[in-house]
Amino acid sequence: MRLGSLRLRLVAGGIVAILVALTIAGAGLTLLFERHVARTIADDLDVHLKQLLAGIDIDPQRNLLVSRPPADPRFADPLSGLYWQVTDDRGQLLRSRSLWDTTLALPADALSAGERHHHEVLGPAKARLLVAERSVVLTVGDRRMPVRVAAAADLARVAAVTADFARDLAVALGLLGLVLAIATSIQVGLGLRPLDALRRGVAEIRSGRRQHLPAAVPAEVRPLVEELNALLDAQEREIERSRSRAADLAHGLKTPLAALAADAARLRERGETTIAQDIDGVGDAMSRHVDRELARARVRGAARHLAGISTELAPLVRSLVATLSRTPAGQRVKFDSQVRDDVQVPLDRTDLAEVLGNLLENAARHAATHVRITADPSAGPSIVIEDDGAGIAPEQRLRVLERGARLDERGDGAGLGLAIVQDVLGAYGWRLDLANCDNGGLKAIIGPGRASAVP
């Protein structure tokens, strides 16, 4: 997951929510457990109170005594944390051995007969105690004697048990959080899968393997897919209109250019050779522009339908070499084709012929005696055209491959040939690289990727 990605944000947000929820749940469960333990201790104290009340008696001198103390042995163990105490209205005090020489500091609240109260007080060694007390009235002869009975337990037991529970709970919640985090990551991945499929669909459209996005998508993504498909249809219609207008314009210029060439020929017959050459130069430049626009219009349409396009390279190279060998530049050089018959190139035949024709024409014009054509099937494939001419200086090669560069405007060169080559290759996602040959000539390499120049 990359920083700033939607997947990272969703997973991080889910993990933060899980941590907050588990923290709140842990605190709440610990509090509930502590209250449950405290209630359990209070219930135990009520049982001890009942045992005390059952064992209270009065001797003949009307003194209080506990004939049957509670059975828990901790009441006999000094400072054990479990205590009992009995008082009456005459100041008599009975207490468990566990209190040793201390007493329970009970709050001065009024208790009705049979009423039970619970308090937290400080006991021996400043320990926090939970006290359960109850008031009863004993009848001795004709006298009623109120008696206050109390049982207490050290709350340190509650804190210790709660701490143990909290540690065990933290481990359990940690494991639960890990499972939930993994589940969240899986859930986010499943939820974002339609977007990933949408990305792949857009990539296939851009590469020409698909015309529209698939309609079988979740309902939440379907409106976006429908809008994108409608946009693609509108773009396709606009491209077709642009191609038609460019083709109409280019074809419309063909007739005037032919007439201009005829006028230049008549001027040459009259002896006006300088004017005729100027007109031929202008007409040739305009013709090259027309050819370039026709090629660009054709390529823009073909690039939308790349799926299944393939051209056998060797027959096309042989055809181009045969044609160029009849030109003045081609007659003085030897073409050496080392392309295997099984090499296939994923470009339209007409577009590939446009590219190779320009490159071979440039190589023949600038070569001294030799032009070689090779192809590497394992590289996409890549096609290499080498000549044994003077080559191009590294700084000039960089300028040649600049976006929109026109060699006819920068001095010697091949007119708009390389500009057309780059337009065609760019539409297919291919590149044109220029480098030095071992013999000092120019090496032109075409293959998949972006254009660059090698010094």
HELIX and SHEET records of a PDB file:
HELIX    1   1 LEU A    6  GLY A   55  1                                  50    
HELIX    2   2 PRO A   73  ALA A   76  5                                   4    
HELIX    3   3 ARG A   97  LEU A   99  5                                   3    
HELIX    4   4 PRO A  124  LYS A  126  5                                   3    
HELIX    5   5 ALA A  156  SER A  207  1                                  52    
HELIX    6   6 ARG A  222  GLU A  269  1                                  48    
HELIX    7   7 THR A  273  ALA A  302  1                                  30    
HELIX    8   8 LEU A  313  LEU A  324  1                                  12    
HELIX    9   9 PRO A  328  GLN A  331  1                                   4    
HELIX   10  10 ARG A  349  HIS A  366  1                                  18    
HELIX   11  11 PRO A  377  ALA A  379  5                                   3    
HELIX   12  12 PRO A  394  VAL A  400  1                                   7    
HELIX   13  13 LEU A  407  GLU A  409  5                                   3    
HELIX   14  14 GLY A  417  ALA A  427  1                                  11    
SHEET    1   A 2 ILE A  56  ILE A  58  0                                        
SHEET    2   A 2 LEU A  64  VAL A  66 -1                                        
SHEET    1   B 5 LEU A  93  ARG A  95  0                                        
SHEET    2   B 5 LEU A  82  ASP A  88 -1                                        
SHEET    3   B 5 ARG A 143  ASP A 154 -1                                        
SHEET    4   B 5 ARG A 128  VAL A 140 -1                                        
SHEET    5   B 5 ARG A 116  LEU A 122 -1                                        
SHEET    1   C 2 THR A 311  GLU A 312  0                                        
SHEET    2   C 2 GLN A 344  VAL A 345 -1                                        
SHEET    1   D 6 LYS A 334  GLN A 338  0                                        
SHEET    2   D 6 HIS A 370  ASP A 376  1                                        
SHEET    3   D 6 SER A 382  ASP A 387 -1                                        
SHEET    4   D 6 LEU A 442  PRO A 448 -1                                        
SHEET    5   D 6 TRP A 430  ASN A 436 -1                                        
SHEET    6   D 6 SER A 452  ALA A 453  1                                        
END                                                                             
